[in-house]
Amino acid sequence: MRILITGGAGFLGSHLTDRFLAEGHEVIVLDNLITGSLDNVIHNYGNPHFQFIKHDVTTYIHVPWDLDAVLHFASPASPKDFPAIPIPILKVNSLGTHNALGLALAKRARFLLASTSEVYGDPLVHPQPETYWGNVNPIGIRGVYDEAKRFAEALTMAYRRAHGLDTRIVRIFNTYGPRMRLDDGRVIPNFVSQALRGEPLTVYGDGSQTRSFCYVDDEIEGFVRLLMSDEPGPVNIGNTRETSMLELAELVNRLTGNDAGITFLPLPKDDPKVRRPDITKARESLGWEPTIDLEEGLTRTIAWFRERLRV
Ligand code: UDP
């Protein structure tokens, strides 16, 4: 297959790129490098099946080649980005999704949208099945991401219904692993960097809020199965082990041998109190479930961060 990945120099996009190249597919990466990095794809330079094009997908996308699939993974995704670059986030998920869908339609290619558990907002149903419509504050600081992704899902379904485009939607829950930005601001890069520097870990609020963390290799396997299946989605892909931020901080301190402890900082506004995917649909329609537990995934992630931080 010839596969175009928007955001292919980002955390998830670059892991997907490597996976497809390893399976013998051709990959074209489009990325404006706003949060992605060439460091994530530079090892593929010289591979005749790989191309990188620096492009902002909020403007018209043209490529001369036939395509079999368009995967729309371009978007900043860290809560730290939401107040810093709110308009690019809204644009890449609205105008960018429109352009990526238009490209898929022109090429009669399959389209996969990277959506998010953020469509569920601060959920009133727990765990979250795909049938839950969510609890999102449209004008809050997270609204720029949550509402843009909700719009992207609506636009994807409109192309499916109006144009008969072959579409997939994946709702991605918290994912972690190598190639997250060191200064990403999300909890695992923060805790691991702090622990490796021997600093106290910054827990926001009282640390009782929960998330469910999926190691990147498991997550990528879910994306590939969805793309290759007939399931249009949306499908939740994430790990079902739920942990509080306090438990996570204690675990990272234990795995790194950090004895600097924990410091408590104010909870950001609209921070979801709980999050855990119901993955019944992924299990039944894709035969997928995560295989790498949190201790193992964190150990691999810590090793990667240790090399980058040179500590
Ligand atoms: N968090 C924290 N300390 C940090 C960064 C984040 O306690 O240094 C908390 C944050 O308040 C949230 C959870 O960790 O409750 C996950 O935050 P993250 O930014 O990773 O992503 P989110 O799941 O909120 O989109």
Residues whose N, C-alpha, C, O or C-beta is under 5 A from the ligand:
A	BS01	UDP	P79 G185 R186 V187 I188 N190 T202 V203 Y204 Q209 M245 D271 P272
